[in-house]
Amino acid sequence: MKCVICHDEWMPHMSFSILLTIRQADVCCPRCRARFLRLEGSCCERCSRFSDQAVCEDCIAWEKRKSALKQNVSVYMYNDWMKEVMNRFKFRGDYALVEAFRRDVRAVFSKHFSSDVLLVPIPLSPSRLAERGFNQAEAIASLLPLPIISPLRRIDGEKQSKKTRRERFVGRKFFVAEGSVAGKRIVIVDDIYTTGATVHEAAKLLYDAGAQDICSFTLIRS
């Protein structure tokens, strides 16, 4: 088979579970798989950032602002390899790369969350969606066998990657809430957690709309 990332031919190790279709063979060759670095070890218990403190300074700042977000869980480090893969996936529209994340996304999610939650992918603006052809947050959420709802609408089309750290914290609003989430347990899904501004604002809107126990799940923690 061909690696979904480098496209080199390789032969996956075949086990009984794979042969019986209990578990799919990895879509990445061992060389590419080894370059993904999972977030493990000393991390902030609130946002998954590498930290010697149980709760990092950023999360203490969010607590002071009375954020509605209970916790963020991320899967991978934002190393040079992940930057390259995300550039292809997110900005060059290589949707097939999402399959490279499936195994780790499911493993990390099941470790931290129950199966009675609803997934809320961070939406793109209509112009950004047309430009990319798909919403990367929805693609990541689709890897999980859970219901996906869309109670948020994007009103800020400017790329977060183009903003400074301060602009992300104090900039204009990103979303408006639409639809009922009253009493629902929510996990917001996005591709990357940097300052947390996006998911924290989404959490506030969902909390104000009646949601409870709001967390976020992101592919990467930068």
KOLLOMAR-889965 format. One record per residue (C-alpha): x, y, z; chain; residue in one letter. Coordinates in pm, whole numbers, plus 50000, padded with zeros to 5 digits. Layout:
BEGIN
NODE    px    py    pz unit code
NODE     X     Y     Z    A    A
...
END
This chain:
BEGIN
NODE    px    py    pz unit code
NODE 50000 50000 50000    A    M
NODE 50100 50366 49963    A    K
NODE 50162 50595 50259    A    C
NODE 49898 50869 50268    A    V
NODE 50166 51128 50341    A    I
NODE 50484 51044 50146    A    C
NODE 50313 50811 49892    A    H
NODE 50595 50556 49918    A    D
NODE 50499 50192 49883    A    E
NODE 50521 49995 50206    A    W
NODE 50393 49672 50356    A    M
NODE 50214 49709 50690    A    P
NODE 50261 49447 50958    A    H
NODE 49957 49221 50942    A    M
NODE 49809 49096 51267    A    S
NODE 49504 48879 51337    A    F
NODE 49304 49186 51445    A    S
NODE 49373 49356 51115    A    I
NODE 49295 49043 50914    A    L
NODE 48964 49010 51100    A    L
NODE 48892 49382 51031    A    T
NODE 48880 49465 51402    A    I
NODE 49152 49721 51348    A    R
NODE 49256 49893 51025    A    Q
NODE 49615 49890 50908    A    A
NODE 49797 50220 50954    A    D
NODE 49769 50448 50650    A    V
NODE 50114 50597 50729    A    C
NODE 50446 50427 50674    A    C
NODE 50657 50379 50991    A    P
NODE 50892 50662 50893    A    R
NODE 50612 50919 50864    A    C
NODE 50428 50786 51170    A    R
NODE 50738 50823 51387    A    A
NODE 50757 51196 51308    A    R
NODE 50422 51269 51473    A    F
NODE 50486 51352 51837    A    L
NODE 50204 51288 52082    A    R
NODE 50161 51524 52378    A    L
NODE 50270 51318 52674    A    E
NODE 50449 51388 52999    A    G
NODE 50437 51717 53192    A    S
NODE 50144 51911 53048    A    C
NODE 49898 52166 53184    A    C
NODE 49590 51976 53295    A    E
NODE 49367 52248 53152    A    R
NODE 49507 52307 52802    A    C
NODE 49765 52031 52723    A    S
NODE 50051 52280 52696    A    R
NODE 50391 52152 52806    A    F
NODE 50432 52296 53156    A    S
NODE 50598 52219 53488    A    D
NODE 50289 52363 53656    A    Q
NODE 49963 52173 53697    A    A
NODE 49785 52479 53555    A    V
NODE 49985 52708 53323    A    C
NODE 49988 53088 53335    A    E
NODE 49764 53119 53030    A    D
NODE 49497 52904 53191    A    C
NODE 49521 53099 53516    A    I
NODE 49454 53412 53309    A    A
NODE 49150 53246 53148    A    W
NODE 49023 53145 53493    A    E
NODE 49037 53509 53603    A    K
NODE 48823 53594 53302    A    R
NODE 48573 53328 53418    A    K
NODE 48598 53120 53103    A    S
NODE 48323 52865 53047    A    A
NODE 48572 52616 52900    A    L
NODE 48646 52337 53146    A    K
NODE 48943 52179 52968    A    Q
NODE 49121 52150 52634    A    N
NODE 49276 51820 52527    A    V
NODE 49519 51812 52234    A    S
NODE 49678 51520 52051    A    V
NODE 50005 51636 51892    A    Y
NODE 50295 51875 51938    A    M
NODE 50330 52147 51674    A    Y
NODE 50674 52043 51551    A    N
NODE 50817 52116 51205    A    D
NODE 50676 51791 51070    A    W
NODE 50324 51875 51187    A    M
NODE 50353 52223 51037    A    K
NODE 50436 52066 50702    A    E
NODE 50151 51816 50721    A    V
NODE 49900 52082 50830    A    M
NODE 50009 52311 50548    A    N
NODE 49918 52038 50301    A    R
NODE 49598 51942 50481    A    F
NODE 49460 52281 50572    A    K
NODE 49592 52524 50313    A    F
NODE 49651 52302 50008    A    R
NODE 49329 52107 50050    A    G
NODE 49474 51756 50082    A    D
NODE 49170 51615 50263    A    Y
NODE 49295 51255 50251    A    A
NODE 49559 51343 50512    A    L
NODE 49291 51347 50782    A    V
NODE 49312 50966 50784    A    E
NODE 49667 50992 50919    A    A
NODE 49519 51130 51242    A    F
NODE 49234 50881 51294    A    R
NODE 49408 50630 51520    A    R
NODE 49560 50883 51761    A    D
NODE 49253 51110 51761    A    V
NODE 49028 50825 51868    A    R
NODE 49273 50695 52128    A    A
NODE 49325 51033 52297    A    V
NODE 48959 51133 52280    A    F
NODE 48835 50808 52437    A    S
NODE 49087 50848 52719    A    K
NODE 48949 51187 52824    A    H
NODE 48584 51203 52719    A    F
NODE 48273 50990 52751    A    S
NODE 48053 50887 52460    A    S
NODE 47752 51097 52565    A    D
NODE 47886 51431 52437    A    V
NODE 47803 51628 52124    A    L
NODE 48080 51753 51897    A    L
NODE 48078 52118 51784    A    V
NODE 48340 52187 51514    A    P
NODE 48461 52545 51495    A    I
NODE 48299 52686 51179    A    P
NODE 48467 52868 50893    A    L
NODE 48329 53178 50730    A    S
NODE 48154 53112 50395    A    P
NODE 48441 53274 50205    A    S
NODE 48706 53067 50385    A    R
NODE 48505 52749 50334    A    L
NODE 48477 52820 49961    A    A
NODE 48851 52888 49945    A    E
NODE 48956 52566 50121    A    R
NODE 48680 52336 50001    A    G
NODE 48624 52182 50345    A    F
NODE 48625 52270 50714    A    N
NODE 48928 52112 50878    A    Q
NODE 48758 52108 51221    A    A
NODE 48463 51914 51077    A    E
NODE 48706 51673 50910    A    A
NODE 48874 51604 51246    A    I
NODE 48537 51566 51421    A    A
NODE 48426 51316 51155    A    S
NODE 48700 51077 51275    A    L
NODE 48502 51025 51595    A    L
NODE 48185 50809 51606    A    P
NODE 47979 51075 51782    A    L
NODE 47700 51318 51684    A    P
NODE 47813 51647 51527    A    I
NODE 47604 51963 51559    A    I
NODE 47657 52315 51421    A    S
NODE 47517 52574 51665    A    P
NODE 47778 52840 51581    A    L
NODE 47809 53069 51281    A    R
NODE 48135 53245 51197    A    R
NODE 48121 53623 51158    A    I
NODE 48495 53697 51153    A    D
NODE 48658 53575 50832    A    G
NODE 49011 53690 50915    A    E
NODE 49268 53413 50960    A    K
NODE 49376 53366 51322    A    Q
NODE 49729 53287 51201    A    S
NODE 49755 53643 51068    A    K
NODE 49673 53801 51404    A    K
NODE 49912 53884 51687    A    T
NODE 49876 53714 52024    A    R
NODE 49717 54028 52171    A    R
NODE 49473 54061 51880    A    E
NODE 49357 53705 51939    A    R
NODE 49284 53783 52303    A    F
NODE 49111 54120 52259    A    V
NODE 49000 54120 51895    A    G
NODE 48649 54135 51762    A    R
NODE 48404 53851 51808    A    K
NODE 48436 53540 51593    A    F
NODE 48090 53380 51618    A    F
NODE 47722 53405 51693    A    V
NODE 47527 53116 51847    A    A
NODE 47229 52970 51663    A    E
NODE 47012 52676 51767    A    G
NODE 46947 52512 52103    A    S
NODE 47218 52344 52309    A    V
NODE 47041 52373 52645    A    A
NODE 47148 52103 52887    A    G
NODE 47388 51945 52637    A    K
NODE 47741 51829 52716    A    R
NODE 47966 51975 52448    A    I
NODE 48315 51912 52313    A    V
NODE 48430 52187 52077    A    I
NODE 48660 52056 51802    A    V
NODE 48931 52256 51625    A    D
NODE 49263 52195 51452    A    D
NODE 49500 52395 51674    A    I
NODE 49502 52559 52018    A    Y
NODE 49739 52856 52032    A    T
NODE 49613 53125 52270    A    T
NODE 49278 52952 52314    A    G
NODE 49082 53263 52214    A    A
NODE 48872 53082 51955    A    T
NODE 48755 52791 52169    A    V
NODE 48711 53006 52480    A    H
NODE 48480 53243 52294    A    E
NODE 48288 52952 52146    A    A
NODE 48254 52803 52495    A    A
NODE 48113 53128 52633    A    K
NODE 47851 53150 52359    A    L
NODE 47749 52789 52408    A    L
NODE 47736 52834 52788    A    Y
NODE 47517 53143 52748    A    D
NODE 47291 52932 52523    A    A
NODE 47248 52677 52802    A    G
NODE 47515 52415 52734    A    A
NODE 47694 52256 53027    A    Q
NODE 48026 52084 53091    A    D
NODE 48195 52242 52787    A    I
NODE 48541 52118 52684    A    C
NODE 48747 52138 52368    A    S
NODE 48947 51886 52169    A    F
NODE 49215 52002 51927    A    T
NODE 49449 51813 51702    A    L
NODE 49750 52028 51796    A    I
NODE 49871 52235 52092    A    R
NODE 50122 52497 51980    A    S
END
